[in-house]
Amino acid sequence: MDMRRKEFERITPEQVGICSEDIEWLLDQLESGITEPHGLMIMRHGKICAEGWWNPFAPGIRHGQQSHSKTYAATAVGIAYTEGLLKLDERLIDIFPEEAPENPSENLKLLTIHDVLCMGCGMDEMPEPTENWIHDFLHTPVNHKPGTTYMYNSVGSSILGAIVRKKTGLGLHEYLKPRLYDKVGILSDNHRWMKMPDGMEVGGGGLFATTEDNLRLMKLYADGGVWDNERILAEDYVKRATSLQNESATEAKGNPEARDNFGGYGYQIWMCQPKGVYRADGAMGQFTIVVPDLDMLIAITENAAGAHWAQATLDVMWEFLERIRKNPASGETGVAAAALKKRMSHLALPNPNYQPFSPYMEQVNGSSYEVEKGNFYLAGNGVEHVMGGAPLPAAIKSFTLHFTCDAVCISTNDGKENFDFLAAMDGSRKQNLIPGRLIGQVLANAWWEQEKVLVVEMRKIETCGKEKLIFTFEENQVTIKSEDNMLFKLETPTIIAKKNKRKIKHGKIL
């Protein structure tokens, strides 16, 4: 832990004019099934009045930020602007002349840092990252005059990091650590970034940080770019970043349910339905909401149930804000505050499914299988590959199943090394550390859904990702299907593995 970090004061909701009962109401809504909440922090007047994490999530566990990462990348640009290292009207072809086309189009000639910041690149599509991803971006047709249209462009957001690197010689993490992280108390040593093929951090969606890290980042914007009387972001940059720079109504074409995505876009920051409210936003509900008129911030990390845009969560948040406006607390702390504190200290996700036995279990216990069709991965949805162009991990070639009184062990071999993966069957979750993965901490449980159907559920605890592997056994083979809640995933065809004639028990071939 960074010993220089100044902790926020913790107080009761009533001390900042919020009724504890209204926060209880908010918890009830979040736990009603509209989402799967992981972490929540509420700040008013610079003080934390409520915070909690749903076990197995915890305050210090980093969480996949998805596109909330974009706001960190834009902040790096803002700091470089504040330091006088770049101008917002600089053209990309001037910053990357070696990557630009020999004869750039008239629209490409006009493309500036400002346009990239506000999703106004003028493209109709974004390229998939390759080894030469900057080159690919600059060779993607700029179909419209920059700044006149809106298209959500995650590769463009990663370009922001490349701009900072070109201007400073430093990647995002290295540049931000002394200039942002250390100053506002973000625990940078706990951060992880997915990387582009050339080592650049994936500014479009590759950061793993904590709920409080996000809160601290957006408090800097709420306070006008100043922290402890030191200006970190220029005042004019903050005003631009947190106000309408580009209309985003075209979002309605593909996401008509996402009402809070139609209100406009700043610099990698969204304008919200309530006037004056803005937010950093990551897919599946990674939100840090700034409410200037209430002097309030709300940070939530979650796994939005079914909805990419987590609009249901935002709708609940706006109702919560209205409750605060209509029913301010008197300031007296009582029984309700104590009850809320107790509840928030005991938050937990629902227990895993429990069905540890099947009459068929003995038929497959110790059985070894060879994968004959499809690519078999454990907790591998290809996010790093899709987002950052990273090579896919080696697929599993063979595996053996061992059942104990409280777990199933899947012993795997990818052709290079063996790895034992444990899934609890006693109503708990087993922890696995998968070697060679950026997202390697996986909690797993399993149950028999039917006599010959085994379900293994894997939760990548540093993300909002969950995956189910459904094993359907037949006499001489098993069919494996994958169900993955992640948005950025590869197509996963059905996997078929043939049963070997031998059985293995405790490392011995029978």
Secondary structure as GFF3:
##gff-version 3
##sequence-region A 1 510
A	DSSP	three_ten_helix	13	16	.	.	.	ID=ss1
A	DSSP	alpha_helix	20	29	.	.	.	ID=ss2
A	DSSP	pi_helix	30	34	.	.	.	ID=ss3
A	DSSP	beta_strand	35	44	.	.	.	ID=ss4
A	DSSP	beta_strand	47	53	.	.	.	ID=ss5
A	DSSP	beta_strand	63	64	.	.	.	ID=ss6
A	DSSP	three_ten_helix	66	68	.	.	.	ID=ss7
A	DSSP	alpha_helix	69	82	.	.	.	ID=ss8
A	DSSP	alpha_helix	92	95	.	.	.	ID=ss9
A	DSSP	alpha_helix	106	110	.	.	.	ID=ss10
A	DSSP	alpha_helix	113	117	.	.	.	ID=ss11
A	DSSP	alpha_helix	133	138	.	.	.	ID=ss12
A	DSSP	alpha_helix	154	168	.	.	.	ID=ss13
A	DSSP	alpha_helix	172	176	.	.	.	ID=ss14
A	DSSP	pi_helix	177	181	.	.	.	ID=ss15
A	DSSP	alpha_helix	182	184	.	.	.	ID=ss16
A	DSSP	three_ten_helix	188	190	.	.	.	ID=ss17
A	DSSP	beta_strand	192	193	.	.	.	ID=ss18
A	DSSP	beta_strand	207	209	.	.	.	ID=ss19
A	DSSP	alpha_helix	211	222	.	.	.	ID=ss20
A	DSSP	beta_strand	226	227	.	.	.	ID=ss21
A	DSSP	beta_strand	230	231	.	.	.	ID=ss22
A	DSSP	alpha_helix	235	241	.	.	.	ID=ss23
A	DSSP	alpha_helix	251	254	.	.	.	ID=ss24
A	DSSP	three_ten_helix	259	261	.	.	.	ID=ss25
A	DSSP	beta_strand	270	271	.	.	.	ID=ss26
A	DSSP	beta_strand	278	282	.	.	.	ID=ss27
A	DSSP	beta_strand	286	291	.	.	.	ID=ss28
A	DSSP	three_ten_helix	292	294	.	.	.	ID=ss29
A	DSSP	beta_strand	296	304	.	.	.	ID=ss30
A	DSSP	alpha_helix	311	326	.	.	.	ID=ss31
A	DSSP	alpha_helix	335	344	.	.	.	ID=ss32
A	DSSP	alpha_helix	361	364	.	.	.	ID=ss33
A	DSSP	beta_strand	367	373	.	.	.	ID=ss34
A	DSSP	alpha_helix	383	388	.	.	.	ID=ss35
A	DSSP	beta_strand	398	403	.	.	.	ID=ss36
A	DSSP	beta_strand	407	413	.	.	.	ID=ss37
A	DSSP	beta_strand	418	424	.	.	.	ID=ss38
A	DSSP	beta_strand	430	433	.	.	.	ID=ss39
A	DSSP	beta_strand	441	450	.	.	.	ID=ss40
A	DSSP	beta_strand	453	460	.	.	.	ID=ss41
A	DSSP	beta_strand	466	473	.	.	.	ID=ss42
A	DSSP	beta_strand	477	484	.	.	.	ID=ss43
A	DSSP	beta_strand	495	505	.	.	.	ID=ss44
A	DSSP	beta_strand	508	509	.	.	.	ID=ss45
###
